[in-house]
Amino acid sequence: MELLLISDSKLKVMLTEEDMRRYDLNAEKVDYDNTETRRAFWEILDEAKHRTGFDAASDKVLIQLYPSRDGGCELFVTKLGLIPPLAEKTIAKSNRVTMLAARRGVYAFSTLSDLILAARSMAETPSVRESDVYLTDDGRYYLIAEERGGKNEGISEFSRLLEYAEPVPPTLAEYIREHGTCLVRKDAIRCFGALFGGE
């Protein structure tokens, strides 16, 4: 995989035929609404962040895919924050385009048991990428999770947490990280979901 950082908001990704097999992508028959396809795109973007610093997780991003003659493809990834809404709608009509979005959810739990029940309900959610849990001085537990969605996804998987927790403005995440004690980083939903007999 070759990466070319065109600007702060645009990245070119060149995938070989071997890369396509690795990510289980077929340039001629890409199903943008397929969960596995979107997961492959996010894995590519994670690698791009690691190698170039191009961070797509906090923005809605546009991906344009063009097959190459050698069996690979070229992806053009654009952060949409700088594109006028009308231009975004026009571009999105192309059948070689998909949009990915990332959401950050922050939830406050009064008890550990509520946190465990919530984690069990979310354990099999493929769109949740990273999740951290913090304990604060007031005895509350905070779950900070990143959910990565796909094309035209409107309903967040986080909505199922409302049965157990109180939503907190995502802007407080950094404050919680600075002043709370981190109990589990990166994979908190799976770890807490497995406690006391969870799968």
Salt bridges, closest charged atoms under 4 A:
GLU17 OE2 - ARG21 NH1 3.77
GLU36 OE2 - ARG39 NH1 3.15
ASP46 OD2 - ARG129 NH2 2.51
ASP46 OD1 - ARG148 NH1 2.98
GLU47 OE2 - ARG51 NH1 3.66
ASP55 OD2 - LYS49 NZ 3.75
GLU74 OE2 - LYS12 NZ 3.58
GLU88 OE2 - LYS60 NZ 3.18
GLU130 OE1 - LYS186 NZ 3.51
ASP132 OD2 - ARG177 NH2 3.38
GLU146 OE2 - ARG148 NE 2.59
GLU147 OE1 - ARG103 NH1 3.31
GLU153 OE2 - ARG38 NH2 2.58
GLU157 OE1 - ARG160 NH2 2.46
GLU166 OE1 - ARG140 NH2 3.00
GLU174 OE2 - ARG104 NH1 3.67
GLU174 OE2 - ARG177 NH1 3.01
ASP187 OD2 - ARG190 NE 2.56
